[in-house]
Amino acid sequence: MMSISFGMKLRRIRRERNLSQEAFADFLGDPAQRSSSIIVSMSRDEKAILDLYRQMDNNDKIEIRGEMKGILRAEKYRNKQKEDTVG
């Protein structure tokens, strides 16, 4: 039986989760200093939207989040949410 080193196991985990070195260090680091979530991959559109959002001040970020929540109250999204919870 071949034994896999601890380092090889860590590299496999990093590869399976598709994490950058920084994100993996965060994943392994002190839980108190760990960010609340790690984004593994984003589409080009999601990255562009996030880049724009990061340029805003806190008041505008709050306003945008409110607008997004308001949009998600529309009938077409309520129906989708019901479908997602049923399956």
MODELLER restraints for C-alpha pairs under 7 A, 6 or more apart:
rsr = mdl.restraints
at = mdl.atoms
rsr.add(forms.Gaussian(group=physical.xy_distance, feature=features.Distance(at['CA:14:A'], at['CA:24:A']), mean=6.38, stdev=0.5))
rsr.add(forms.Gaussian(group=physical.xy_distance, feature=features.Distance(at['CA:18:A'], at['CA:40:A']), mean=6.22, stdev=0.5))
rsr.add(forms.Gaussian(group=physical.xy_distance, feature=features.Distance(at['CA:19:A'], at['CA:40:A']), mean=6.06, stdev=0.5))
rsr.add(forms.Gaussian(group=physical.xy_distance, feature=features.Distance(at['CA:23:A'], at['CA:38:A']), mean=6.80, stdev=0.5))
rsr.add(forms.Gaussian(group=physical.xy_distance, feature=features.Distance(at['CA:26:A'], at['CA:34:A']), mean=5.58, stdev=0.5))
rsr.add(forms.Gaussian(group=physical.xy_distance, feature=features.Distance(at['CA:27:A'], at['CA:34:A']), mean=6.79, stdev=0.5))
rsr.add(forms.Gaussian(group=physical.xy_distance, feature=features.Distance(at['CA:53:A'], at['CA:61:A']), mean=6.76, stdev=0.5))
